[in-house]
Amino acid sequence: MADAKVVKPKKAAGERPDFASLGGLVVGLGGILTGLMLEGGKIKDVAQFTAALIVFGGTLGAVMVTTPLPVLLRAARQVRSIFFDRVHTPDGVIEEIIEYATQARKQGIVSLEQQAAAIQDPFLRKTLNLAVDGIDMSQIRSIMELEITLLEQDGEMEAKVFESAGGYSPTIGIIGAVLGLIQVMKNLANIDEVGRGIAVAFVATVYGVASANLLFLPAANKLKARVRDAVRIREVMLEGVLSIVEGLNPKLIRTKLEAYKRQQPASSQKSKAKAKLEAAGSPISAEG
């Protein structure tokens, strides 16, 4: 009796450094500090622990008041994805789908049961399992589009945590500057210390504005871009599996899925997902 074919698990998508994020921080901070030194300043002039404590502590507190704890924890776990990009492209997914389509065309879709169990990506595994189980195409689309929409909503909520931090930090910086000026006013008798004290007081404002525009707001936009990429990948997976269920030729499936390799505006994706959910009669709609 021939040995059963062993299906190796598909390798999970890895990670690679996002040199745009890392390089952007280096260029931004480097430009500011270089300009400071060219003007005769020193790095120690802006290296103030108390100012950093006021700005980042106050910003964190404001964000904690604004954001539900589960969302805050999810956003904290997404910090890594700002600086590391998942190596998961439409090209790789399309090739995987074509492999499944070719086998399904030769041996039937039920033959994909072992391959489905070995898939690392939970979205693709669930979609293919639904197809293998003989679930109707419209039901598969409805179930998986709901997951895509929830993924998009969760990603937007996580990005808004960093947007909130970017909105609060400049204001907290001003509070820090005012607190510093209060201390300066207590020592007006010592005129030599007044100028130095005012300079130190405004460091908190620098921290607040710089962190908002170099870290928090860019991080929010990067997370939104990550969500758009994740949505696009899942749309490729869903359309690919549905095409297999429909029995399309693998060459036709490839032609169909390659359209997703083009960049799509976020607004069009959101409108598309919302329209599909409304058509499916789902009670959950994409948030604007």
C-alpha positions as CSV (number, residue, x, y, z in Angstrom):
1,M,0.0,0.0,0.0
2,A,1.4,3.4,-1.0
3,D,2.3,5.8,1.7
4,A,-0.1,8.7,2.3
5,K,1.1,11.9,0.9
6,V,2.5,14.2,3.5
7,V,1.5,17.8,3.1
8,K,4.0,20.3,4.5
9,P,2.6,23.4,6.2
10,K,2.8,26.5,4.1
11,K,5.5,28.8,5.4
12,A,4.1,31.7,7.3
13,A,4.9,35.2,6.1
14,G,8.1,36.6,7.6
15,E,9.1,40.1,8.5
16,R,11.6,42.5,7.2
17,P,12.7,46.0,8.5
18,D,10.7,48.9,7.1
19,F,13.6,51.1,6.1
20,A,11.1,54.0,5.3
21,S,10.0,54.1,8.9
22,L,13.5,53.6,10.4
23,G,15.1,56.0,7.9
24,G,12.4,58.6,8.4
25,L,13.0,58.8,12.1
26,V,16.8,59.0,11.6
27,V,16.5,61.7,8.9
28,G,13.9,63.7,10.9
29,L,15.7,63.7,14.2
30,G,19.1,64.1,12.5
31,G,17.9,67.1,10.6
32,I,16.5,68.8,13.8
33,L,19.6,68.1,15.9
34,T,22.0,69.1,13.2
35,G,20.1,72.4,12.7
36,L,20.3,72.9,16.5
37,M,24.1,72.4,16.5
38,L,24.6,74.6,13.4
39,E,22.8,77.4,15.4
40,G,25.3,77.0,18.2
41,G,23.2,74.8,20.4
42,K,24.1,71.5,22.0
43,I,22.2,68.3,22.3
44,K,22.2,68.5,26.1
45,D,20.1,71.7,25.7
46,V,17.1,69.6,24.7
47,A,18.0,66.5,26.7
48,Q,15.7,67.2,29.6
49,F,14.3,64.1,31.5
50,T,11.6,66.1,33.3
51,A,10.3,67.5,30.1
52,A,10.1,64.1,28.6
53,L,8.4,62.7,31.7
54,I,5.7,65.5,31.5
55,V,5.1,65.1,27.8
56,F,5.1,61.3,27.4
57,G,3.6,60.6,30.8
58,G,0.8,63.2,30.3
59,T,0.2,62.0,26.7
60,L,-0.1,58.3,27.8
61,G,-2.5,59.3,30.6
62,A,-4.7,61.2,28.2
63,V,-4.7,58.3,25.7
64,M,-5.6,55.9,28.4
65,V,-8.6,58.0,29.4
66,T,-9.7,58.2,25.8
67,T,-9.2,54.6,24.7
68,P,-10.7,51.4,25.9
69,L,-8.0,49.2,27.5
70,P,-8.3,46.2,25.0
71,V,-7.9,48.7,22.1
72,L,-4.9,50.3,23.8
73,L,-3.2,46.9,24.3
74,R,-3.8,46.0,20.7
75,A,-2.3,49.3,19.6
76,A,0.7,48.7,21.8
77,R,1.3,45.3,20.1
78,Q,1.2,47.0,16.7
79,V,4.2,49.2,17.4
80,R,6.4,46.5,15.9
81,S,4.5,46.6,12.6
82,I,5.4,50.3,12.3
83,F,9.1,49.4,11.9
84,F,8.8,45.9,10.4
85,D,6.8,44.9,7.3
86,R,5.3,41.5,6.8
87,V,6.7,39.8,3.7
88,H,3.2,38.8,2.4
89,T,2.6,40.1,-1.2
90,P,-0.2,39.6,-3.6
91,D,2.2,37.8,-6.0
92,G,2.9,35.0,-3.4
93,V,-0.8,34.6,-2.6
94,I,-1.7,34.4,-6.3
95,E,0.8,31.7,-6.9
96,E,-0.5,29.7,-3.9
97,I,-4.1,30.1,-5.1
98,I,-3.2,29.0,-8.7
99,E,-1.5,25.9,-7.2
100,Y,-4.8,25.0,-5.4
101,A,-6.9,25.8,-8.4
102,T,-4.8,23.5,-10.6
103,Q,-5.2,20.6,-8.2
104,A,-8.9,21.3,-7.7
105,R,-9.4,21.3,-11.5
106,K,-7.7,17.9,-11.8
107,Q,-8.8,16.1,-8.7
108,G,-11.8,18.0,-7.4
109,I,-12.0,20.7,-4.7
110,V,-12.4,18.0,-1.9
111,S,-8.8,17.0,-2.7
112,L,-7.7,20.3,-1.1
113,E,-8.7,19.2,2.4
114,Q,-5.2,18.3,3.5
115,Q,-3.7,21.4,1.9
116,A,-6.3,23.6,3.7
117,A,-5.3,22.1,7.1
118,A,-1.6,22.9,6.5
119,I,-2.2,26.6,5.6
120,Q,-0.6,29.0,8.2
121,D,-2.7,32.0,7.3
122,P,-6.0,31.7,9.3
123,F,-8.1,33.7,6.8
124,L,-7.1,31.6,3.8
125,R,-7.3,28.4,5.8
126,K,-10.9,29.2,7.0
127,T,-12.0,30.3,3.5
128,L,-10.6,27.1,1.8
129,N,-12.1,24.9,4.5
130,L,-15.5,26.5,3.9
131,A,-15.1,25.8,0.2
132,V,-14.0,22.2,0.8
133,D,-17.0,21.7,3.1
134,G,-19.3,22.6,0.2
135,I,-20.7,25.9,1.7
136,D,-22.5,28.0,-0.9
137,M,-20.4,30.7,-2.5
138,S,-22.7,33.5,-1.3
139,Q,-22.4,32.4,2.3
140,I,-18.6,32.1,2.0
141,R,-18.4,35.6,0.6
142,S,-20.7,37.0,3.4
143,I,-18.8,35.3,6.2
144,M,-15.3,36.2,5.0
145,E,-16.2,39.8,4.0
146,L,-17.5,40.3,7.5
147,E,-14.1,39.2,8.8
148,I,-12.4,41.6,6.4
149,T,-14.6,44.5,7.5
150,L,-13.9,43.7,11.2
151,L,-10.2,43.6,10.5
152,E,-10.4,47.0,8.9
153,Q,-12.4,48.5,11.7
154,D,-10.0,47.1,14.3
155,G,-7.0,48.5,12.4
156,E,-8.6,51.9,12.2
157,M,-9.2,51.9,16.0
158,E,-5.6,51.0,16.7
159,A,-4.4,53.7,14.3
160,K,-6.7,56.2,16.1
161,V,-4.8,55.5,19.4
162,F,-1.7,57.0,17.8
163,E,-3.7,59.8,16.2
164,S,-5.0,60.7,19.7
165,A,-1.5,60.7,21.1
166,G,-0.4,63.0,18.2
167,G,-3.2,65.4,19.2
168,Y,-2.6,65.5,22.9
169,S,1.3,65.6,23.0
170,P,1.7,69.3,21.7
171,T,-0.9,70.5,24.3
172,I,0.9,68.5,27.1
173,G,4.1,70.1,25.9
174,I,2.6,73.6,26.4
175,I,1.5,72.5,29.9
176,G,5.1,71.5,30.6
177,A,6.4,74.8,29.3
178,V,4.0,76.7,31.5
179,L,5.0,74.6,34.6
180,G,8.6,75.5,33.8
181,L,7.9,79.2,33.5
182,I,6.1,79.1,36.9
183,Q,9.4,77.9,38.4
184,V,11.3,80.6,36.5
185,M,9.0,83.3,38.0
186,K,10.0,82.2,41.5
187,N,13.6,83.2,40.8
188,L,13.3,86.5,39.1
189,A,15.7,88.0,41.6
190,N,18.5,85.9,39.9
191,I,18.5,87.4,36.4
192,D,21.2,85.0,35.3
193,E,19.0,82.0,35.9
194,V,15.9,83.5,34.2
195,G,17.1,83.1,30.6
196,R,18.4,79.6,31.2
197,G,15.1,78.6,33.0
198,I,13.0,79.9,30.1
199,A,15.0,78.0,27.6
200,V,14.6,74.8,29.6
201,A,10.9,75.4,30.0
202,F,10.3,75.4,26.3
203,V,12.0,72.1,25.8
204,A,8.7,70.4,26.8
205,T,7.0,72.2,23.9
206,V,9.7,70.9,21.5
207,Y,9.1,67.3,22.8
208,G,5.4,67.6,22.4
209,V,5.4,69.0,18.9
210,A,8.3,66.8,17.7
211,S,6.8,63.5,19.0
212,A,3.5,64.3,17.4
213,N,4.8,65.1,14.0
214,L,7.8,62.7,13.9
215,L,6.3,59.7,15.7
216,F,2.6,59.5,16.7
217,L,0.9,60.9,13.6
218,P,3.3,59.1,11.1
219,A,2.8,55.9,13.0
220,A,-1.0,56.2,12.7
221,N,-0.7,56.7,9.0
222,K,1.7,53.7,8.6
223,L,-0.7,51.5,10.5
224,K,-3.5,52.6,8.2
225,A,-1.3,51.6,5.3
226,R,-0.7,48.2,6.9
227,V,-4.4,47.6,7.2
228,R,-5.0,48.5,3.6
229,D,-2.4,46.0,2.5
230,A,-3.9,43.3,4.8
231,V,-7.3,44.0,3.4
232,R,-6.0,43.7,-0.2
233,I,-4.3,40.4,0.6
234,R,-7.5,39.0,2.1
235,E,-9.5,40.1,-0.9
236,V,-7.1,38.3,-3.2
237,M,-7.5,35.1,-1.0
238,L,-11.3,35.4,-1.0
239,E,-11.7,36.0,-4.7
240,G,-9.2,33.3,-5.5
241,V,-11.0,30.6,-3.4
242,L,-14.4,31.7,-4.8
243,S,-13.0,31.4,-8.3
244,I,-11.9,27.8,-7.5
245,V,-15.4,27.0,-6.2
246,E,-16.8,28.4,-9.4
247,G,-14.5,26.1,-11.4
248,L,-12.7,28.8,-13.4
249,N,-9.6,28.0,-15.4
250,P,-6.4,28.7,-13.4
251,K,-5.2,31.1,-16.2
252,L,-8.4,33.0,-15.9
253,I,-8.1,33.1,-12.1
254,R,-4.6,34.5,-12.4
255,T,-5.8,37.2,-14.8
256,K,-8.6,38.1,-12.4
257,L,-6.4,38.2,-9.3
258,E,-3.6,40.3,-10.8
259,A,-6.0,43.3,-10.8
260,Y,-5.5,43.4,-7.0
261,K,-1.7,44.1,-7.5
262,R,-2.6,47.7,-8.4
263,Q,-2.9,50.1,-5.5
264,Q,-6.4,51.0,-4.5
265,P,-7.4,54.1,-2.6
266,A,-8.5,53.5,0.9
267,S,-11.9,55.2,0.4
268,S,-12.8,52.9,-2.5
269,Q,-11.9,49.8,-0.5
270,K,-14.0,51.0,2.4
271,S,-17.0,51.8,0.2
272,K,-16.7,48.5,-1.6
273,A,-16.6,46.6,1.7
274,K,-19.6,48.5,3.1
275,A,-21.6,48.0,-0.1
276,K,-20.9,44.2,-0.1
277,L,-22.0,43.9,3.6
278,E,-25.2,45.9,2.9
279,A,-25.9,43.6,0.0
280,A,-25.3,40.6,2.1
281,G,-27.7,41.9,4.8
282,S,-25.1,42.0,7.5
283,P,-26.0,44.2,10.6
284,I,-22.3,45.3,10.9
285,S,-21.2,48.0,8.5
286,A,-17.9,49.7,8.0
287,E,-17.4,52.8,10.0
288,G,-16.6,56.0,8.2
